[in-house]
């Protein structure tokens, strides 16, 4: 596109094209799944999300062609270094969540779900590893990597670079993170609204991850995937319970870490680690 076209206009065209191409598939899927707004999506979210994200490679390819650029300039290529950064980010994301939940367990703000009954003693016991290490959670990990790679290529890659045509890297990151946060409203607006500040800060931290990784998206993708996998697994497997010893705005409104002070502190601590890399 012409450099004279404002970056914001290019982004509006990007999302408008994406939505227009997705709507036919979304309508067909909604009819097949017998879902219509404002019903909660529940387990119907994944097919709709998949149909939306399967279009992304074509939209990004068209955008890169119009901008006369490449995915490598957006931070993604198939070099081994990107994969290694991804694995480091994945480890950092998972470790950060382990620290977050461990501190809350120690403080008594949350407790592990009692998930098994011992046949010998009849005593209820906690089987935390069995709740985490099973095939379904490994599938969740693969989905987390796919979703994270898609979102990072869009928001920290394509949009970040487009915005940097008109703005500084900090301003561009802040705007891209705002769009990233608002975009989550499409799936569950009521649950997402309390998470908006956390989602925005998460986007900023992931922008910092790209900067710390010398412009590569590997670290950001891994970090993003680690957080998605960890939070989704804890939520779906009901690994922990709130003890209600502190207000939920500390641990997370509706058990969503990004909607609480503890989750915000996790993001700030991660940003501090990235600044030291």
C-alpha positions in Angstrom: 0.0 0.0 0.0 1.0 3.6 -0.5 3.1 5.0 2.4 0.7 8.0 2.4 -2.1 5.9 3.7 -2.3 6.2 7.5 -1.4 3.0 9.4 -4.8 3.1 11.3 -6.6 3.0 8.0 -4.6 0.0 6.8 -5.4 -1.8 10.1 -9.1 -1.0 9.6 -8.9 -2.5 6.1 -7.1 -5.5 7.5 -9.7 -6.4 10.0 -12.6 -5.5 7.8 -11.4 -7.9 5.1 -10.8 -10.6 7.7 -14.3 -10.3 9.1 -15.9 -10.2 5.6 -14.1 -13.4 4.5 -14.9 -15.1 7.8 -18.6 -14.3 8.1 -19.9 -17.0 5.6 -18.0 -19.7 7.4 -19.1 -18.4 10.8 -22.7 -18.3 9.8 -22.6 -21.9 8.5 -20.8 -23.1 11.6 -23.2 -21.2 13.9 -26.2 -22.9 12.2 -24.5 -26.3 12.4 -23.6 -25.9 16.0 -27.1 -24.5 16.8 -25.6 -21.4 18.3 -26.7 -17.8 18.1 -25.9 -14.6 20.1 -26.2 -13.9 22.9 -25.9 -17.5 24.0 -22.6 -18.3 25.7 -20.2 -20.1 23.4 -19.0 -22.8 25.7 -17.4 -25.7 23.8 -18.6 -24.1 20.5 -15.9 -21.5 20.7 -13.1 -23.7 19.3 -14.7 -24.5 15.9 -15.5 -20.8 15.4 -12.0 -19.7 16.5 -10.4 -22.3 14.2 -12.4 -21.1 11.2 -11.4 -17.5 12.0 -7.7 -18.3 12.3 -7.5 -20.6 9.3 -8.1 -17.5 7.2 -5.2 -15.6 8.7 -2.3 -16.9 6.6 -4.1 -15.7 3.4 -4.8 -12.3 4.9 -1.2 -11.9 6.1 0.2 -13.1 2.8 -2.0 -10.5 0.9 -1.0 -7.8 3.4 2.7 -8.6 3.0 2.4 -8.5 -0.8 0.7 -5.1 -0.7 3.2 -3.8 1.8 6.1 -5.3 -0.3 7.5 -6.9 2.8 7.9 -10.5 4.2 7.0 -12.5 7.3 10.7 -12.4 8.3 10.4 -8.6 8.6 7.4 -9.2 10.9 9.6 -11.4 13.1 8.9 -14.9 11.8 11.0 -17.2 9.7 11.8 -20.9 9.9 15.3 -20.6 11.4 16.3 -22.8 14.3 16.9 -19.7 16.4 13.2 -18.9 16.3 12.3 -22.3 17.6 14.8 -22.1 20.4 13.4 -18.7 21.4 9.9 -20.2 21.3 10.9 -23.0 23.7 12.6 -20.5 26.1 9.5 -18.4 26.1 7.3 -21.4 26.7 9.4 -22.4 29.7 9.4 -18.8 31.0 5.6 -18.6 30.7 5.0 -21.9 32.5 7.5 -21.2 35.3 6.0 -17.8 35.9 2.6 -19.4 36.4 4.0 -22.0 38.7 5.5 -19.2 40.8 2.3 -17.3 40.8 0.1 -20.2 41.9 2.7 -21.4 44.4 2.8 -18.1 46.1 -1.0 -18.0 46.3 -1.0 -21.5 47.7 1.5 -20.6 50.3 -0.5 -17.5 51.3 -3.7 -19.6 51.5 -5.5 -17.6 48.8 -6.1 -20.8 46.7 -6.0 -24.5 47.4 -5.5 -27.6 45.2 -8.5 -29.4 44.1 -8.9 -32.8 45.9 -9.4 -35.1 42.9 -9.1 -38.7 44.0 -10.3 -41.1 46.7 -7.7 -43.6 48.1 -9.3 -47.0 47.9 -7.2 -48.3 50.8 -7.9 -45.6 53.4 -10.9 -43.8 52.0 -9.1 -40.5 52.4 -9.5 -37.8 49.8 -6.1 -37.0 48.3 -4.7 -34.5 45.9 -3.4 -35.9 42.6 -2.1 -32.7 40.9 0.3 -34.4 38.3 -2.5 -36.6 37.1 -4.7 -33.6 36.5 -2.0 -31.9 34.4 0.0 -34.6 32.6 -2.6 -36.3 30.3 -3.3 -36.4 26.6 -6.0 -33.7 26.7 -3.7 -31.2 28.2 -1.0 -32.0 25.6 -3.6 -31.3 22.9 -4.3 -28.0 24.7 -0.6 -27.2 24.5 -0.5 -27.7 20.7 -3.6 -25.5 20.3 -2.0 -22.9 22.6 1.1 -22.8 20.3 -1.0 -22.5 17.2 -3.2 -19.7 18.6 -0.2 -17.8 20.0 1.7 -18.0 16.8 -1.3 -16.7 14.9 -2.0 -13.9 17.3 1.6 -12.8 17.6 2.1 -12.7 13.9 -0.9 -10.5 13.6 -0.5 -8.2 16.6 3.2 -8.1 17.4 4.2 -8.7 13.8 2.0 -7.3 11.1 0.2 -4.6 13.2 3.2 -3.5 15.1 5.2 -3.0 11.9 2.3 -1.1 10.2 1.9 1.2 13.2 5.6 1.9 13.3 5.3 3.5 9.9 3.5 6.4 11.7 4.4 6.0 15.4 7.3 5.2 17.7 7.8 1.6 18.8 6.3 2.3 22.2 3.2 4.1 20.9 2.8 1.4 18.2 3.1 -1.3 20.9 0.5 0.4 23.1 -2.0 0.8 20.2 -1.5 -2.8 19.0 -1.9 -4.1 22.6 -5.2 -2.1 22.9 -6.5 -3.7 19.7 -5.3 -7.1 21.0 -7.3 -6.6 24.2 -10.5 -5.3 22.6 -10.4 -8.1 20.0 -11.0 -10.6 22.9 -14.5 -9.1 23.5 -15.8 -11.0 20.4 -15.8 -14.3 22.3 -17.1 -13.4 25.8 -17.6 -9.7 26.5 -18.9 -10.1 30.1 -15.9 -12.2 31.1 -13.4 -10.2 29.1 -14.3 -6.7 30.4 -12.6 -7.1 33.8 -9.5 -8.6 32.0 -9.1 -5.7 29.6 -6.3 -3.9 31.6 -4.5 -7.2 32.0 -4.9 -8.1 28.4 -3.5 -4.7 27.3 -0.5 -5.1 29.7 0.0 -8.6 28.4 0.2 -7.2 24.9 2.8 -4.7 26.0 4.9 -7.4 27.7 4.8 -9.5 24.5 5.9 -6.5 22.5 8.8 -6.2 24.9 9.5 -9.9 24.4 9.9 -9.3 20.6 12.2 -6.4 21.3 14.3 -8.5 23.7 14.5 -11.2 21.1 16.0 -8.8 18.5 12.8 -8.5 16.5 12.0 -12.2 16.4 8.5 -13.4 17.5 9.8 -16.7 18.9 10.1 -15.6 22.5 6.7 -13.8 22.4 5.0 -16.8 20.9 6.4 -19.2 23.5 5.6 -16.9 26.4 2.0 -16.4 25.1 1.6 -20.1 24.6 2.8 -21.0 28.1 0.3 -18.6 29.6 -2.6 -19.8 27.5 -1.7 -23.5 28.2 -1.2 -23.0 31.9 -4.3 -20.9 32.6 -6.6 -23.0 30.3 -5.4 -26.2 31.9 -5.9 -25.0 35.5 -9.3 -23.7 34.5 -10.7 -26.7 32.5 -9.2 -29.3 34.8 -10.4 -27.5 37.9 -7.0 -27.9 39.5 -7.4 -25.2 42.1 -10.1 -23.6 44.2 -10.4 -20.1 45.6 -10.4 -20.0 49.4 -12.1 -16.5 49.5 -9.6 -15.4 52.1 -8.9 -12.3 50.0 -11.1 -10.3 47.6 -11.3 -11.8 44.1 -9.9 -8.6 42.6 -6.6 -9.8 44.1 -6.6 -13.4 42.8 -8.7 -12.6 39.7 -12.3 -11.8 39.1 -14.2 -15.0 38.2 -11.0 -16.9 38.7 -9.3 -15.2 35.7 -5.7 -14.3 36.7 -5.6 -11.4 34.2 -8.5 -9.8 36.0 -6.7 -9.6 39.3 -3.8 -7.8 41.0 -1.8 -11.1 41.3 -1.9 -11.5 37.5 -0.9 -7.9 36.9 2.1 -8.4 39.2 3.0 -11.6 37.2 3.1 -9.5 34.0 5.2 -6.8 35.6 7.6 -9.3 36.9 7.9 -11.0 33.5 8.6 -7.5 32.0 11.4 -7.0 34.5 12.9 -10.4 33.5 12.7 -9.5 29.8 14.5 -6.2 30.5 17.4 -8.2 32.0 17.7 -10.5 29.0 
